[in-house]
Amino acid sequence: MPPLKFCANISWLFTEFPDFSQRIYAAASVGFQAVEAAWLYDSDLQELQRAREATGMEVVLINTPPGDVKADELGLGAVPGRETEFKQGLDLALKYAKALDCKRIHLMAGRIPVASLRTDVAKDMETVFVQNLIYAADVLSKEGITGMIEPINSRITDPRYFLDSPHQAAAILERVGKPNIKLQMDVFHWEIMDRNLTQNIHKYFPLIGHIQIAQVPGRNEPDSVGDLDFKYLFNMLEKLSYQGYIGCEYKPAGSTHEGLGWLKDYWTHSK
């Protein structure tokens, strides 16, 4: 069984360094060969390119812009009336992805409007999301890029996020019907929403295009105290022959370096 590949989420790790280009160097210095990030759009693109080229680092994943953060937005993909802004955000994400040779873009769904009930708006939001995903699939396919949709748990992390379970995501992917739109599995969110992680991984594995990890419920390092047995989880992914990257999207309990013991142990034992 080939070993698993891990990438550093530099929106969460190496935050001791103020800018993303410095975090790329920091990730390379401890042995990472790849990084992912949420929003790089306030960073100088040429500086990011120089850091990537100097380190040989692969940029695995970036997100579409969140929208108006001051208005509490977190993506626009499923938000009725914001289709134009979604397309503009996709263009910006595509600009960065092409410049950084990044082959995956997380197409963020967005939040249910304030004071709206999920049941009242779900149908309209799903229709908009499907239409936007079909549009994005066609745009991204011309560049050899895969779009990702990620369920974010609505129990704890984000009660208003529209896409909140793997079951909902799988149904949307079926409607979209595009091979370059895939499921992004963050085990933290899946475990909180459904608790049936092993069965869900096996059920939806053919749809999965990217994985992210953090311990539940604290969202710290995989070897921190919590609900998930990552030794078992990694073994299962190895047996499934998962060949994509696993994003380390967790909050270090201390410094990033101090919390990498679990990964160094994995690298040592997988040689």
C-alpha positions in Angstrom: 0.0 0.0 0.0 1.5 3.4 -1.0 1.8 5.9 1.9 -0.6 8.8 2.2 0.4 12.3 1.1 -0.1 15.2 3.4 -0.2 18.9 2.6 0.0 21.9 5.0 -3.0 24.1 5.2 -1.2 27.5 5.5 -4.4 29.3 6.5 -4.2 27.2 9.8 -0.6 26.2 10.1 2.5 28.3 10.4 0.5 31.3 11.3 3.6 32.4 13.3 4.6 33.9 10.0 2.6 36.9 8.8 2.3 36.2 5.1 1.6 33.2 3.0 4.8 33.2 1.1 6.8 32.8 4.4 4.5 30.0 5.4 5.3 28.1 2.1 9.0 28.3 3.1 8.2 27.2 6.6 6.1 24.2 5.4 9.0 23.1 3.1 11.5 23.4 5.9 9.8 20.7 7.9 9.3 18.3 5.0 6.0 19.1 3.5 6.0 18.9 -0.3 2.6 20.6 -0.8 0.4 23.3 0.7 -3.3 24.3 0.5 -4.9 27.6 1.6 -8.3 29.2 1.9 -7.9 32.7 0.6 -4.7 34.0 -0.8 -6.1 37.1 -2.5 -4.6 39.7 -0.2 -1.1 38.2 -0.9 1.2 39.3 -3.7 0.8 36.7 -6.4 4.4 37.1 -7.6 5.7 36.6 -4.1 3.7 33.4 -3.9 5.0 32.2 -7.2 8.6 32.8 -6.2 8.1 30.9 -2.9 6.5 28.0 -4.8 9.2 27.9 -7.4 12.0 28.2 -4.8 10.7 25.4 -2.6 9.3 23.1 -5.4 6.1 23.1 -3.3 2.9 22.0 -5.0 -0.2 24.1 -4.3 -3.0 21.6 -4.0 -6.1 23.6 -3.2 -7.5 27.1 -2.9 -11.0 28.5 -2.2 -13.2 30.8 -4.2 -13.5 34.2 -2.5 -15.9 34.4 0.4 -17.8 37.4 -0.8 -18.4 40.3 1.5 -16.9 39.2 4.8 -18.2 42.3 6.6 -21.7 41.2 5.6 -20.9 37.7 7.1 -20.7 35.9 3.7 -18.8 32.7 3.3 -19.0 31.9 -0.4 -21.6 32.7 -3.1 -22.1 29.5 -5.0 -25.6 28.8 -3.7 -26.8 32.3 -2.9 -29.6 33.5 -5.2 -29.1 36.8 -6.8 -25.3 36.6 -6.5 -24.5 34.6 -9.6 -22.5 37.4 -11.2 -20.4 37.9 -8.2 -19.8 34.1 -8.0 -18.5 34.1 -11.6 -16.3 37.1 -10.8 -14.9 35.3 -7.8 -14.3 32.1 -9.9 -12.4 34.2 -12.4 -10.1 35.5 -9.6 -9.6 32.0 -8.1 -8.8 30.8 -11.6 -6.2 33.5 -12.1 -4.4 32.5 -8.9 -4.8 28.8 -9.6 -3.3 29.1 -13.0 -0.4 31.2 -11.7 0.4 28.7 -8.9 -0.3 25.6 -11.0 -3.1 24.6 -8.6 -5.4 21.9 -9.9 -8.2 22.1 -7.3 -10.6 25.0 -6.4 -13.1 24.7 -3.5 -16.3 26.3 -4.8 -17.8 27.6 -1.6 -21.6 27.3 -1.3 -22.3 30.1 1.1 -24.7 30.8 3.9 -28.5 30.7 4.3 -29.8 34.3 4.6 -30.2 35.7 8.1 -33.7 35.1 9.5 -34.5 32.5 6.8 -35.4 28.9 7.6 -33.2 26.2 5.9 -36.4 24.4 4.8 -37.8 27.5 3.2 -34.8 28.4 1.0 -33.1 25.0 0.4 -34.8 24.3 -2.9 -34.0 27.6 -4.5 -30.4 27.6 -3.1 -29.8 24.1 -4.4 -31.0 25.1 -7.9 -28.6 28.1 -7.9 -25.8 26.0 -6.7 -26.3 23.3 -9.3 -26.4 26.0 -12.1 -23.2 27.7 -10.8 -21.4 24.3 -10.5 -22.3 23.4 -14.0 -21.0 26.8 -15.2 -17.8 26.4 -13.1 -17.2 22.8 -14.4 -17.2 24.0 -18.0 -14.8 26.9 -17.2 -12.4 24.8 -15.1 -12.4 21.9 -17.5 -10.7 24.1 -20.1 -7.8 24.5 -17.6 -7.6 20.9 -16.3 -8.8 22.0 -12.9 -11.2 20.2 -10.6 -13.9 22.0 -8.6 -14.6 20.8 -5.0 -17.7 21.2 -2.9 -17.2 20.8 0.9 -19.9 20.1 3.5 -19.3 22.3 6.6 -21.1 21.1 9.7 -24.0 23.2 10.8 -24.1 21.7 14.4 -21.1 23.6 15.7 -19.0 25.4 13.2 -21.5 27.3 11.0 -25.2 26.9 11.6 -26.1 28.8 8.5 -23.8 27.1 6.0 -26.0 25.7 3.1 -24.0 22.6 2.3 -23.7 20.7 5.6 -23.6 16.9 5.0 -22.0 14.4 2.6 -25.5 13.1 1.7 -26.6 16.5 0.5 -23.4 17.0 -1.4 -23.7 13.6 -3.1 -27.2 14.4 -4.3 -26.0 17.8 -5.7 -23.1 16.1 -7.5 -25.5 13.7 -9.1 -27.6 16.6 -10.4 -24.5 18.4 -11.7 -23.2 15.3 -13.5 -19.8 16.8 -14.3 -16.7 14.6 -13.8 -14.5 17.5 -12.7 -16.7 18.5 -9.8 -15.8 16.4 -6.8 -16.5 16.0 -3.1 -14.1 17.5 -0.5 -14.2 15.5 2.7 -13.2 17.2 5.9 -13.4 14.4 8.5 -14.0 17.0 11.2 -17.2 18.2 9.6 -18.4 14.7 8.5 -17.9 13.2 12.0 -19.8 16.1 13.7 -22.7 15.9 11.3 -23.2 12.2 11.0 -20.9 10.2 13.3 -21.0 7.3 10.7 -17.6 8.1 9.3 -16.4 4.7 8.2 -19.5 3.8 6.3 -19.7 7.3 4.7 -16.1 7.1 3.5 -16.8 3.8 1.9 -20.1 4.9 0.4 -18.8 8.2 -1.0 -15.2 7.3 -1.7 -15.7 7.3 -5.5 -16.8 11.0 -5.3 -14.0 12.2 -3.1 -11.4 14.4 -4.7 -9.7 15.8 -1.6 -9.5 15.1 2.1 -8.9 17.3 5.2 -8.3 16.3 8.8 -8.6 17.6 12.3 -9.5 15.9 15.6 -13.0 16.1 17.0 -14.3 18.1 18.8 -11.3 20.4 19.5 -10.1 20.7 15.9 -6.5 20.2 17.0 -3.8 17.9 15.8 -4.8 14.3 14.9 -2.9 12.9 17.9 -4.7 15.2 20.3 -7.4 13.8 22.6 -10.7 13.4 20.8 -13.2 11.1 19.2 -11.3 10.0 16.1 -8.7 7.2 15.8 -6.5 8.5 13.1 -4.3 5.4 13.0 -7.4 3.4 12.0 -8.5 6.2 9.6 -5.2 6.4 7.8 -5.0 2.6 7.5 -8.5 2.6 5.9 -7.5 5.2 3.4 -4.4 3.3 2.6 -6.4 0.1 2.0 -8.7 2.2 -0.3 -5.6 3.2 -2.2 -6.4 6.9 -1.8 -3.8 8.8 -3.9 -4.8 12.4 -3.4 -3.5 14.8 -0.7 -4.8 15.0 2.8 -4.9 18.6 4.0 -3.8 19.4 7.6 -6.6 21.8 8.4 -6.4 22.0 12.2 -5.6 24.5 15.0 -2.2 23.7 16.5 -2.5 23.4 20.3 0.8 25.1 20.6 3.2 26.1 17.8 2.9 24.4 14.4 6.3 22.7 14.8 5.5 21.3 18.3 2.4 19.7 16.9 3.9 17.8 14.0 5.0 14.8 15.9 2.1 12.7 14.6 3.1 13.4 11.0 6.8 12.8 11.6 5.9 9.4 13.1 3.8 8.6 10.1 6.6 9.5 7.7 9.0 7.4 9.7 6.9 4.3 9.8 5.7 4.5 6.2 9.2 4.4 4.7 
